[in-house]
Amino acid sequence: GTCGGGACEYLVVAGGPSGSFNTVVPKFAAFSLTDNWKPTDKLNVNVGVRYDSFIFQGADTTNSIARALYFSAYNLTHALPLNNASAQVESYRVLQPRAGLTYTIDPRTVIRASYGRYAEPPNAAFEQYNYLQPNSTGLLANFTRFGLPNTPGHDVRPEISNNYDLSFEHQFRGDVSMKLTPFLRSTQDQIQNFFLDQKTGFVSGLNVGMQSSRGFELEVDKGDFARNGLAGRLAFTYTYSTIRYNREPNGSSIVDPINTAIAQYNGFTKAGGGAPCYAGGAPAPCGAGTVANPYYNDSPRGYLDPNGSYATFSTFPGGIGTVAGAYGAPYVTTLLVQYKHDRFSLTPAVQLFAGQRFGTPENTPGIDPTSCGAPLAGGLGGDPRYPYGAAGGQPYDATTCGAQIAIPDPATGKFDAIGAFVQPAQLNVHLQATYDLSRRVTLVANFANIYSACFGEKVPAAIHYAGSCAYGLTAGAGSGPQPIGNVYNPGNTLQPFLNRAYDPTFGTGFPFNMFLEARIKI
């Protein structure tokens, strides 16, 4: 016989190996041109331009007859076909002008200013996804929901930032000096990670929007660290960083999936069109054998503004079980004091980090009442899984519920905003001692975290854990157990750390460390 006009044959379509891999070859080139101009004794101007070429050569993705079979089968049954384009090349070219100036007001006072346009290439792995297994069509289709091409190759562009800073530097009479530097960094095509597979922590990158970071740096110095006696330095940095998400080529925003999850929850409330009871996956008149809807009496919840600005996360906090910490701390302070006498010096240091945000909307799973089978016997009175009460029916049996939805955080009673809470401030005290045995040999002893403390978090009482130095989502970075939410039955014994969305990720301080070294000049 024949198969599709040709001879029939057997294909080995699943030889065993599976997993993603990356053999994209980056080919980068750059050149720059700078010039220095000094129109007066007080003014110095530096101008320049840099050109970068980023080329990513994709690998062969058609080296499997079985893969061609899977692509053909997928395209016969899906409205949006996938194109197994092979060896795709993504090219990006960026011109980056830069300028800086220094103006000397007097021998003790200097003003500096600079502007620069800078490009950072994307991770080469983001440009193409290849798989050992031939049936990779479903995995590649995950990208199309973000508006990316329906091919193994993806257009993930370089991040491009415009950086501005202005510095005022002054030497006071004596041995005290200071430097104050306000700055602004505006980045287009900001790349942010998102989960392809939360269970394994597998992430990719996507150009998601415009990030803005602004603030100032202050440095105050006294004395000379190279001379005998006391010397000190105080450094303080304040950074306010937000990101506004763009619409992707398909018209969607990376915020939309969160709003979709909230809409799914709202659809179970009375005002959102939900039913008071379900049976067999469909609305049913409340009575014996029907599952009482635990969300029916709740009010619909508000949505995130797709055009709003949000705290910057290294991995976008979408989906149950994503990482919960924002990137960086707004307040960073370091104080150094050194005492030096000939060959010996002693330098204590104090560090303070504060203001880091955390909090994610989809932090807690809940049962989907349409997916539950036969309910539990008995009534609803006193069932903690029904905080809003119920309109009738019987309590669900969590072991028969086959699907989950995102529900409000039981501790706060709402879908927490992105970056809703403030992490504890972290205070650490360190000490370094050095002794010059000779001009070539120096002994160094570092004592880290001699004193460590955490304080000043801004979290609801239901989340607060006395003495915690940081809070993270119970599920960590997408792997491990998730919060239990309402996916349990009355009488079940629940592990305490699964009973809340955020848990302390480490205890009341950082461990003491001691390091001894000998620095030898040859």
C-alpha positions in Angstrom: 0.0 0.0 0.0 0.9 3.6 -0.1 0.7 6.4 2.5 -0.1 9.8 1.2 1.0 8.9 -2.3 4.3 7.4 -1.2 5.6 4.2 0.3 4.6 3.5 3.8 7.4 3.4 6.4 8.0 3.3 10.1 9.8 6.2 11.9 11.5 6.1 15.3 10.0 9.3 16.7 11.0 9.2 20.3 14.5 7.7 20.7 14.7 8.7 24.4 16.9 11.9 24.7 14.9 15.0 25.6 15.6 18.5 26.7 16.4 21.9 25.4 19.8 22.9 24.2 21.5 25.9 22.6 24.2 26.0 19.9 23.6 29.6 18.7 26.8 31.2 17.6 27.2 34.8 18.6 29.3 37.0 16.1 30.0 40.4 17.6 32.0 43.3 16.2 32.5 46.8 17.5 34.5 50.0 16.9 34.6 53.4 18.6 35.9 56.8 17.9 36.6 59.5 20.6 38.0 63.0 20.7 39.0 65.3 23.5 38.6 69.0 23.3 39.8 71.6 25.8 38.5 75.0 24.8 39.6 76.7 28.1 41.8 75.9 31.1 38.6 75.2 33.1 36.6 73.2 30.6 37.4 69.8 29.2 35.0 68.1 26.7 35.1 64.5 25.6 32.9 63.2 22.7 32.7 59.9 21.0 30.6 57.3 19.3 30.6 53.5 19.4 29.1 51.1 16.9 28.1 47.5 17.8 27.1 44.7 15.6 25.4 41.7 17.2 24.8 38.7 15.0 23.3 35.4 16.2 23.7 32.4 13.9 21.0 29.8 14.7 21.5 26.1 14.4 20.0 23.5 12.1 16.6 22.5 13.4 15.5 20.3 10.4 17.9 17.4 10.9 15.1 14.9 11.8 12.5 13.3 9.6 10.5 12.6 12.8 10.5 16.4 13.6 9.1 17.1 10.1 6.4 14.6 10.8 5.5 16.2 14.1 5.4 19.7 12.6 3.1 18.6 9.8 0.8 16.8 12.3 0.7 19.9 14.5 -0.1 22.3 11.7 -3.0 20.1 10.5 -4.8 20.5 13.8 -3.9 24.0 15.0 -5.1 27.4 13.7 -1.7 29.0 14.1 0.8 26.8 12.3 4.5 26.5 13.3 7.3 27.0 10.8 10.4 25.0 11.5 12.7 27.6 9.9 16.3 26.4 10.2 19.5 28.2 10.8 17.8 31.6 11.3 20.1 34.6 11.7 19.2 37.6 14.0 21.2 40.8 13.4 21.2 44.0 15.4 23.3 47.1 14.9 23.4 49.9 17.4 25.0 53.4 17.2 25.9 54.8 20.6 26.9 58.5 20.9 28.5 59.6 24.1 29.7 62.9 25.6 31.2 64.1 28.9 32.5 67.3 30.3 34.5 68.5 33.3 34.4 72.1 34.5 36.8 73.3 37.2 35.2 76.1 39.1 38.2 76.5 41.4 41.0 74.2 42.6 38.7 72.7 45.2 35.4 72.4 43.2 34.7 70.5 40.0 31.5 69.8 38.1 31.2 66.8 35.8 28.4 65.8 33.5 28.0 62.9 31.0 25.6 61.3 28.6 26.0 57.9 27.0 23.9 55.5 25.0 24.8 51.9 25.8 23.7 48.6 24.3 23.7 45.2 26.0 23.3 42.1 23.8 20.6 39.5 24.8 21.5 36.1 26.0 22.3 34.0 22.9 20.1 31.2 24.2 17.1 33.6 23.9 17.5 33.9 20.1 16.7 30.3 19.3 15.3 27.2 21.0 16.2 23.7 19.9 15.2 20.4 21.5 16.6 16.9 21.5 13.2 15.4 21.2 11.4 15.8 17.8 8.0 16.5 19.3 8.9 20.1 20.4 6.0 21.8 18.7 4.0 22.3 21.9 7.0 23.8 23.6 7.7 26.3 20.7 4.0 27.2 20.7 4.4 28.6 24.2 6.2 31.6 22.7 3.4 32.6 20.3 1.2 33.8 23.2 3.8 36.6 23.7 3.6 37.6 20.0 7.0 36.1 19.2 7.5 34.4 15.8 6.1 30.9 15.3 9.6 29.6 14.5 12.6 28.3 16.6 14.3 31.7 16.2 13.1 34.7 18.1 13.6 38.4 17.7 14.9 39.3 21.2 16.6 42.7 20.7 19.5 44.3 22.7 18.7 46.4 25.7 19.5 50.1 24.9 19.9 52.6 27.7 20.4 56.3 27.8 22.4 57.2 30.8 22.7 60.7 32.3 24.7 61.8 35.4 25.8 65.1 36.9 28.5 65.2 39.6 29.4 68.0 42.0 32.8 67.4 43.8 34.2 69.7 46.5 37.3 69.6 48.7 36.7 71.3 52.0 39.5 73.0 53.9 41.4 70.3 55.7 41.1 66.7 54.7 37.3 66.3 54.1 35.9 66.0 50.6 32.5 65.1 49.1 30.9 64.0 45.8 27.2 64.2 45.0 26.0 62.5 41.8 22.3 62.4 40.6 21.7 60.0 37.8 19.1 58.7 35.4 19.1 55.5 33.3 16.3 55.0 30.8 16.3 51.6 29.1 14.2 50.6 26.1 13.6 47.0 25.1 14.4 46.0 28.7 14.8 42.2 28.8 13.1 40.4 31.6 13.0 36.7 32.3 9.7 34.7 32.3 8.9 31.1 33.1 8.6 28.6 30.3 8.3 25.8 32.9 7.7 26.8 36.5 8.2 23.2 37.7 11.8 23.1 36.5 12.6 26.8 36.8 13.2 27.0 33.0 13.1 30.6 31.9 13.5 32.7 28.7 13.9 36.4 28.1 11.7 38.8 26.3 11.8 42.5 25.5 9.0 43.7 27.7 9.1 47.4 28.1 10.8 50.6 29.4 12.7 50.6 32.6 13.7 53.8 34.4 16.2 54.0 37.3 16.9 57.3 38.9 18.5 58.4 42.1 21.7 59.8 43.5 25.1 58.8 45.0 26.8 60.6 47.9 30.4 60.0 49.0 32.1 61.8 51.9 35.8 61.1 52.6 38.0 62.2 55.4 41.7 61.6 55.7 44.0 59.5 53.6 43.9 55.7 53.7 47.5 55.5 52.7 48.8 57.5 55.7 49.0 56.9 59.4 46.1 57.9 61.6 42.3 57.8 61.0 40.6 57.9 57.7 37.0 57.3 56.8 34.5 57.0 53.9 30.7 57.2 53.8 28.9 56.1 50.7 25.2 56.2 50.2 23.1 55.4 47.1 19.4 55.8 46.6 17.8 54.2 43.5 14.2 54.3 42.5 13.6 51.8 39.7 10.3 51.0 37.8 9.3 49.4 34.6 6.4 50.0 32.3 5.4 47.1 30.1 4.8 47.5 26.4 2.3 45.8 24.2 3.8 42.9 22.4 3.4 42.4 18.6 0.2 40.4 19.1 -1.3 43.3 21.2 -0.9 41.6 24.6 1.0 42.8 27.6 3.1 40.6 30.0 0.6 41.9 32.6 -2.4 40.4 30.8 -1.9 36.8 32.0 -2.2 38.0 35.6 -5.4 39.9 34.8 -6.7 36.8 33.0 -6.1 34.8 36.2 -8.0 37.4 38.3 -10.8 37.4 35.7 -11.0 33.6 36.1 -11.5 34.0 39.8 -14.0 36.8 39.4 -16.0 34.5 37.1 -16.8 32.3 40.1 -18.2 35.2 42.1 -22.0 36.0 42.1 -21.4 39.4 40.6 -19.1 37.8 38.0 -21.7 35.2 36.8 -20.6 32.3 38.9 -23.0 29.6 40.1 -23.5 28.9 43.8 -23.1 25.1 43.3 -21.6 22.8 40.7 -22.1 19.1 39.8 -20.3 17.2 37.1 -18.4 20.3 36.0 -21.5 22.4 35.4 -23.7 24.8 37.4 -26.4 22.9 39.3 -29.2 23.8 41.8 -27.7 23.6 45.3 -28.6 20.4 47.1 -27.2 17.1 48.3 -24.4 15.9 46.1 -23.5 19.3 44.7 -20.2 21.1 45.3 -20.6 24.5 47.1 -18.7 27.3 45.3 -16.2 28.7 47.9 -15.9 32.0 46.0 -19.6 32.7 45.2 -20.1 35.3 48.0 -16.8 37.1 47.4 -16.7 40.4 45.5 -14.9 40.6 42.2 -11.3 41.8 42.5 -9.6 44.6 40.7 -7.1 44.3 37.9 -3.6 45.4 37.3 -3.1 48.5 35.1 -1.4 47.2 31.9 0.0 50.8 31.4 1.2 51.2 35.0 4.7 51.3 36.3 5.9 48.4 38.6 8.8 47.4 40.7 11.5 45.8 38.6 11.7 42.0 39.0 14.5 39.9 37.6 11.9 37.3 36.7 8.5 38.6 36.0 6.2 37.4 38.8 3.4 35.9 36.8 1.9 32.5 37.6 1.7 30.6 40.8 5.1 29.8 42.2 7.2 32.5 40.6 10.1 34.3 42.4 8.8 37.1 44.7 11.8 39.5 45.1 12.2 42.7 43.2 15.6 43.5 41.8 18.0 45.6 44.0 17.6 47.6 47.2 16.7 51.3 47.0 18.9 52.3 49.9 22.5 51.1 50.2 25.0 52.6 52.7 28.6 51.7 53.5 30.7 53.3 56.2 34.5 52.5 56.4 36.8 53.7 59.2 40.5 52.9 59.1 43.2 53.2 61.7 46.7 52.9 60.3 50.0 52.8 62.1 53.0 52.0 60.0 52.7 48.4 58.9 49.4 47.7 60.7 45.9 48.8 59.8 42.5 48.0 61.2 39.3 48.8 59.2 35.8 48.2 60.5 33.0 48.5 58.0 29.2 48.9 58.4 26.8 48.1 55.6 23.0 48.8 55.4 20.6 47.6 52.7 16.9 48.6 52.9 13.8 49.0 50.9 13.7 46.0 48.6 10.2 45.1 47.5 8.5 41.7 47.3 5.0 40.5 46.6 3.2 38.8 43.7 -0.5 38.6 42.7 -0.7 34.9 41.9 0.9 33.6 45.0 -1.8 31.1 46.2 -3.5 28.2 44.4 -7.2 27.3 44.9 -9.4 24.6 43.7 -11.5 25.0 40.6 -15.0 24.0 41.8 -16.0 22.9 38.3 -13.3 20.2 38.4 -14.4 18.6 41.7 -16.1 15.2 42.0 -18.4 14.0 44.7 -18.4 16.4 47.7 -17.6 15.6 51.4 -20.4 14.5 53.6 -21.6 16.9 56.2 -22.3 20.6 56.3 -20.4 23.8 55.6 -20.4 25.3 59.1 -16.9 26.0 60.4 -15.1 24.9 57.2 -12.1 27.3 57.0 -12.0 26.8 53.2 -15.2 28.9 52.9 -14.2 32.3 54.4 -17.1 34.0 52.5 -19.6 31.3 53.4 -21.7 29.5 50.8 -25.1 29.6 49.2 -25.8 25.9 49.7 -24.5 22.5 48.6 -21.8 20.5 50.3 -18.1 21.1 50.9 -15.8 20.0 48.2 -13.4 17.0 48.5 -10.0 18.5 47.5 -8.8 15.0 46.5 -11.3 14.9 43.7 -10.6 18.4 42.3 -8.5 18.1 39.1 -7.7 21.7 38.4 -6.6 24.8 40.2 -7.0 28.6 39.8 -5.2 31.5 41.4 -7.0 32.9 44.5 -6.4 35.9 46.8 -3.7 35.6 49.4 -5.5 34.2 52.5 -3.2 36.3 54.7 -4.1 39.7 53.1 -7.4 38.8 51.6 -6.5 40.1 48.1 -4.4 39.5 45.1 -1.2 41.2 46.3 0.2 43.9 44.1 3.5 43.4 42.4 6.1 44.6 45.0 3.4 45.2 47.6 5.6 44.7 50.6 9.0 45.9 51.9 11.7 43.4 52.8 13.6 43.8 56.2 16.5 46.1 56.3 19.8 44.3 56.7 22.6 45.7 58.9 26.1 44.0 58.9 29.3 44.9 60.6 32.7 43.6 59.3 36.3 44.0 60.2 39.6 43.8 58.2 43.1 43.7 59.7 46.3 43.9 57.7 50.0 43.7 58.6 52.9 44.2 56.2 55.5 41.6 57.1 57.8 43.1 54.4 57.5 45.0 51.2 56.4 41.8 49.4 54.3 40.0 52.0 51.1 41.3 53.6 48.9 39.3 56.0 45.2 40.0 55.8 42.4 38.8 58.1 38.7 39.5 57.2 36.0 39.0 59.8 32.6 39.1 58.0 29.3 39.6 59.8 30.7 40.1 63.2 27.3 41.7 63.9 24.2 41.1 61.8 20.6 42.2 62.3 17.4 42.6 60.3 14.5 45.0 61.0 12.0 47.5 59.6 10.0 45.3 57.3 6.6 46.6 56.1 4.4 43.5 55.9 0.9 42.6 57.3 0.8 41.0 60.7 -0.4 37.7 59.1 2.9 37.6 57.1 5.3 39.0 59.7 7.9 36.6 61.1 9.9 38.1 63.9 13.6 38.4 63.1 13.3 37.4 59.5 16.0 38.8 57.1 14.1 38.1 53.9 10.8 36.8 52.6 10.4 34.7 49.5 7.5 32.8 47.9 7.0 29.4 49.5 7.6 27.8 46.1 11.0 29.6 45.7 12.0 30.0 42.1 9.3 27.8 40.6 10.5 24.5 41.9 9.4 22.6 45.0 6.1 22.6 46.9 3.6 25.4 46.4 1.5 27.1 49.1 -1.4 24.9 50.0 -4.1 27.6 49.6 -7.5 25.9 49.9 -6.4 22.6 48.3 -6.9 20.4 51.4 -9.7 18.9 53.4 -10.7 19.7 56.9 -8.7 17.6 59.4 -5.6 17.4 57.1 -2.4 18.1 58.9 -0.7 21.0 57.0 3.0 21.8 57.1 3.3 25.3 58.5 5.4 26.7 55.7 2.8 25.6 53.2 0.1 27.5 55.0 1.3 30.9 53.9 2.3 32.4 50.5 5.5 34.0 51.8 8.0 32.4 54.1 11.2 33.7 55.7 14.0 32.5 53.4 16.7 32.7 56.1 16.8 33.5 59.7 17.8 36.4 62.0 21.2 37.2 60.5 24.1 36.3 58.3 26.6 33.7 59.5 30.0 34.8 60.8 32.9 34.1 58.5 36.6 34.5 58.9 39.2 34.5 56.1 42.9 34.6 56.5 45.3 35.2 53.5 48.8 36.1 52.7 49.4 38.4 49.7 52.8 37.8 48.2 54.3 40.1 45.5 56.7 38.3 43.1 
